[in-house]
Amino acid sequence: MRSFFKIVCLTGLFVGTTDLISAYVSGTIKSGHFPQKMLFYIAGGALGLKSSLQGGNWIAFLGLFFHYFIAMAFTVFFFWIFPKIKVLAFNKYLVGMLYAVFVNLVMGQVILPLSRLPTDPFSLSDSIPDWIVLGVLFGVPIAYNAYAYYGVDTKK
């Protein structure tokens, strides 16, 4: 049996990396320039936006740590609840997409309002593209690896 710790860590690192790359690509497309302060912005959740944007390399590292910590926490959570909720063994792609919606809603409606970052009101039209991208790059890989780890075959 493969190591739970190894598969969860590799999955968390993978989805954290793909999510971060996606955020940089999206930010570049939306603004027309590379978002150099993105990791500073992430650190602003704990430090406050004004002070984090004036920080140095350690602040960027803190933002990177927070990003991967959150990605890892959502990965661990899915692997933990997966064997406990039988309906999750329905379809790994659909479950992964729905998990991404759950992650996006928890981040936007719970985590961000508790942080020191400014929040925008919820917009369904803005959220749907984010849900699709997050689903493909975050939710589906987590679900896919959980299905493989737990030996769930949905082709029956």
C-alpha positions in Angstrom: 0.0 0.0 0.0 1.4 3.4 -1.0 2.2 5.9 1.7 -0.7 8.2 2.5 1.8 10.9 3.5 3.6 10.7 0.1 0.6 10.7 -2.1 -1.1 13.6 -0.2 2.2 15.7 -0.2 2.8 15.1 -3.9 -0.8 15.9 -4.8 -0.8 19.0 -2.6 2.4 20.2 -4.2 1.1 19.5 -7.7 -2.2 21.3 -7.2 -0.6 24.2 -5.3 1.9 24.7 -8.2 -0.7 24.4 -11.0 -3.0 26.8 -9.1 -0.2 29.3 -8.6 0.8 29.2 -12.3 -2.8 29.6 -13.2 -3.1 32.7 -11.0 0.0 34.2 -12.5 -1.2 33.5 -16.1 -4.7 34.8 -15.3 -3.3 37.9 -13.6 -1.0 38.6 -16.6 -3.9 38.2 -19.1 -6.3 40.4 -17.1 -3.8 43.3 -16.3 -1.5 43.1 -19.3 1.6 42.7 -17.2 3.2 40.1 -14.9 1.8 40.3 -11.4 5.1 40.6 -9.5 3.5 41.3 -6.1 1.1 38.3 -6.0 3.0 36.5 -3.3 3.1 39.7 -1.3 -0.7 40.0 -1.7 -1.1 36.5 -0.4 1.0 37.3 2.6 -1.2 40.4 3.1 -3.9 38.1 4.4 -1.9 37.8 7.7 0.2 41.0 7.6 -2.2 43.5 6.1 -2.0 44.5 2.5 -0.3 47.9 3.0 2.6 46.4 5.0 3.0 43.2 2.9 3.3 45.1 -0.4 6.3 47.0 1.1 8.0 43.9 2.2 11.0 42.1 0.8 11.9 38.5 -0.1 10.8 37.1 3.3 7.3 38.5 2.8 7.1 36.9 -0.7 8.3 33.6 0.9 5.6 33.9 3.5 3.0 34.3 0.8 4.4 31.3 -1.0 4.2 29.3 2.3 0.6 30.4 2.9 -0.4 29.4 -0.7 1.0 25.9 -0.4 -0.3 25.5 3.2 -3.8 26.3 2.0 -3.4 23.9 -1.0 -2.1 21.2 1.2 -4.9 21.7 3.8 -7.6 21.3 1.1 -5.8 18.3 -0.3 -5.5 16.6 3.2 -9.2 17.5 3.9 -10.4 15.8 0.7 -8.3 12.6 1.3 -9.6 12.6 4.9 -13.3 12.9 4.0 -13.2 10.8 0.9 -13.6 7.3 2.6 -16.1 8.7 5.0 -18.6 10.1 2.5 -19.6 7.3 0.1 -21.3 9.6 -2.4 -17.8 11.0 -3.3 -17.1 7.7 -5.1 -19.5 8.6 -7.8 -17.4 10.2 -10.6 -13.9 11.5 -10.0 -14.2 14.2 -12.6 -17.5 15.6 -11.4 -16.5 15.2 -7.8 -13.3 17.1 -8.5 -15.1 19.9 -10.3 -17.6 20.2 -7.4 -14.8 20.1 -4.9 -13.2 23.0 -6.6 -16.4 25.0 -6.3 -16.5 24.1 -2.6 -12.8 25.3 -2.2 -13.5 28.5 -4.1 -16.6 29.3 -2.0 -14.8 28.5 1.3 -11.9 30.7 0.3 -14.1 33.5 -0.9 -16.8 33.4 1.7 -15.0 32.2 4.9 -11.2 32.4 4.7 -10.7 35.8 2.9 -13.3 37.7 5.0 -11.4 36.4 8.1 -8.1 37.7 6.7 -6.7 41.2 6.5 -7.3 41.4 2.7 -10.1 43.4 1.1 -13.0 41.3 -0.2 -15.2 41.7 -3.3 -18.9 40.8 -3.2 -19.8 37.4 -4.6 -20.5 37.4 -8.4 -21.7 34.2 -10.1 -20.6 35.4 -13.5 -17.1 36.0 -12.3 -17.0 32.8 -10.3 -17.9 30.3 -13.1 -14.7 30.7 -15.1 -12.7 30.5 -11.9 -14.5 27.3 -10.9 -13.8 25.7 -14.2 -10.1 26.5 -14.1 -9.8 25.6 -10.4 -11.7 22.4 -11.1 -9.4 21.2 -13.9 -6.1 22.3 -12.2 -7.0 21.7 -8.5 -10.2 19.6 -7.9 -9.8 16.9 -10.5 -6.2 16.1 -9.7 -7.0 15.8 -6.0 -10.1 13.6 -6.7 -8.1 11.5 -9.3 -5.3 10.7 -6.8 -7.8 10.0 -4.0 -9.7 7.6 -6.2 -6.4 5.9 -7.2 -5.1 5.8 -3.6 -8.3 4.3 -2.2 -8.7 1.9 -5.1 -12.1 3.2 -6.2 -13.2 2.1 -9.6 -16.2 4.0 -11.0 -16.4 1.9 -14.3 -18.5 -0.8 -12.7 
